Amino acid sequence: MKQHNYEIQVEWTGNEGHGTLDYKSYNRNHKILAKGKYVEIKGSSDPSFLGDQTRYNPEDLFLSSLSACHMLWYLHLCAVHKIIVTAYLDSATGVMEETENGSGKFTAVTLNPKVIIIDSNKIDKANQLHQEANKMCFIANSCNFKIEHNPQITAEY
């Protein structure tokens, strides 16, 4: 079996002079860096957990990872099946449930891709390929909940 390894650096930048003296004494800002990547991602926690709403939080990044992985597999499968995609836009949604002790987990994710293809005769097959993309997606295969799909496919011609 082929194995892929990934490395990432997450650096906390939120020490406001007192470290983690108490829950409100520090901010949640951090940066995410990967070797060979030239742009850092500015992160924080969700505003519900005292984070900066203008930065990406881990939940945003998790949802975007699911959406992007699905999209990349879908585009690959369309190319293999000679379905020409000219546009793809997903407005994914996710639900995370927080428990009494403050932990939580995602319980639902729905991908809502709007796809434009060239040939209207291939819309049915294009719809079916979303199921196949879900089976192939590395991130979806790592989740312990079902990922729903509500694709809307239209044709240019």
N, C-alpha and C positions, 0 to 999 in steps of 0.2 A: 504494500500500500504506500502510495506517495504521501509524504508529509510536508506541510508548509509551516514555516515558523514566522512569527511576526514580533516586532519589538516596537514599543511606543514609550515615550517619556511624558509623564504628567507632572508638572511642577506647580506647586501651590504658590501663589503670589499674593495671598490675602493677609499676611501678617501685618497688623496695624500697630505694631510696637509692643503688644502684650502677649503675643502668641495665642494659644488657646486657653487663656485664663478662665473664661467661661463661654457659654454658648453664643453670647452676643458680642464678645470682645474681638472677634475676627471676621473677615469676610471670606466668602467661598470662592473667590476668583482663583483661576489657575490657567495654565496654558498647556496645550497638547502639541507635542512635536514628534515627528517621525524622521528617522535617518533618511537623507536624500530628498526630503520635502522642504520646500522653501517658504511655505506659509504656515504659521502657527494657528491653531484654533483657540480662540479665547473662550474659556468655559467658566461656569459658575454652577451653583445649584439652582433648583427651581425656586422662584420667588416665595413659594410656600415654606421653604426651608431657609429663608433669609438670603437667597441668592440674587444676583444681578439679572434682571429680566432682559437686558440687552445682550446677554451672552448665552451661548448654547449650554444646555445642561445635559447630564448623562442620558436622561430620558429622551431628549430631542435627538441625540446622537444614536441611541439605540433604534428609535423609530426610523431615522433616516438610513441607518444601515440595512434594516429590513427592506425598506422601499428601494434603495439603490441596488441591493443584491438581486431582488426580484426583477427590477428593470433590466439589469445587465444580462441575466439569464434569458429573459423574455426577448430582448433584442437579438441575442445569439440564436435562439430557437426560430425566430422569424426569419433570420437570414438563412438558416439551414433549410427552412420550408419555403423559401422564395417568396416570402411576404415582405413587401417593402414598406417599412415604417418611416414616415416623414416627421412625426412629432409624437412625443410621449410626455405627459405631465401627470404626476401622482400627487394627490392631496391625501396623504395617509393620516389615519387617526389611531390613537391608542388609549387604553384605559389601564391605569395603574391603581391598585387598591392598597391603601395603607392600613396596617394592622394597629392594634391598640398600643403595642410596644414601639411603634414608629418605623418598623420595617415594612416592607411591602413587595409587591411583584406585579408585573404586567399580567393582565388576565385576558386582554383582547387587543388585537390589532386588525384594522381593516385598511387594505390598500384600495385606492379609488383611482386607478389609472385611466386617463383619457388618452386614447391612442388614435392617431390618424394613419391610415394605410392608403396605398394607391388603388388597389383592386377591390371593389365591393363584393366580388364573388368569393373573396377569401376571408370575409368577416367572421364566419362561423369557426373556421380553423384558427383564426387569430384569437378568438375568445377562448378556444380550447387550450391554446398554448399557455395561458395564464396558470392553469392547473399544473401543467408540466414544469413551468418555471418555478412554481412553489415547491415541487418535489426536488428540484435541483439546487435551490438556493441554500448556500452554506449556512447563512444566518438563520433562516427559517428552520432548517434541520436541527439547529441548536436550541430551539425554543421548546418549552413544555406546555404550550397552548396552541390552539388552532389559529391560523392567520386567514382571515376572510378576504375575499376579493370581489370588488364590484366594478369590473372594467366597463368602459364605454368606448366602443370602437366605431369610428366612422371612416368613410372612404372619400378620397378627394375626387374620384371619378365614378 
